[in-house]
Amino acid sequence: MPENIRILIVDDHAVVRKGLAMVLRLEGDFEVVGEAGDGQQGVEMAAALRPDLVLIDLMMPKMDGAAATRAIRNKLPEVRILMLTGAELDERLPDTLSAGADGYILKDIEPEDLKAAIRAVAQGETYLHPRVTRMVLERSAALSKPAPQVRLTPRELEILGWMATPMTYNEIASQLTLSEETIRSHAKRVLRKLGQPNRVQAVLAAVRAGYIELPPEES
């Protein structure tokens, strides 16, 4: 993870942008390098500024978050992308899972959880909040094909369950008193067996197939 995480904020609501920037600038390891008011401007600013991470809203004019994410990913594959979604998710949200974002959070997330998500994604993790997962599953259930049945070991099932939480691989390793390298090795085997490209897709496929259940929502 870079010493200072350079962040570009992309949101069409000025109040939200300014509020996010104000919160993030309080952190010594965060540097807000720019703010964009729509997806098209976000793509242009990302190309010009080359931030470490783009914090991007899903619902925007001109170019929505999914399209902007694809454009940024194509031009700047090294840039990490964290998607912001509203409490009422648009029917297009399942499409964002193939857009290439590295994490998905709700706009009503607590500031400390937002900071943790940014640090996790900047470090190379995939951050998936369970509430987002539930909403995506509800939206995509009718369109989703059944996940193929594969044979997972008890340890792989255990790791898969932890992958459905917002915890980083390092935090999972601490919980299980294993090395982070071991957790990553198990996770890679899970992805390969499920035929999924990343943690987000693997969790969704595993829930649909009945391998795991999502952790309970916090009250």
Secondary structure by P-SEA (a helix, b strand, c coil): cccbbbbbbbcccaaaaaaaaaaaacccccccccccccaaaaaaaaaaacccccccccccccccaaaaaaaaaaacccbbbbbbbcccccccccccccccccccccccccaaaaaaaaaaaaabbbbbbaaaaaaaaaaccccccccbbbbbcaaaaaaaaaaaccccaaaaaaaacccaaaaaaaaaaaaaaaccccaaaaaaaaaaacccccccccc
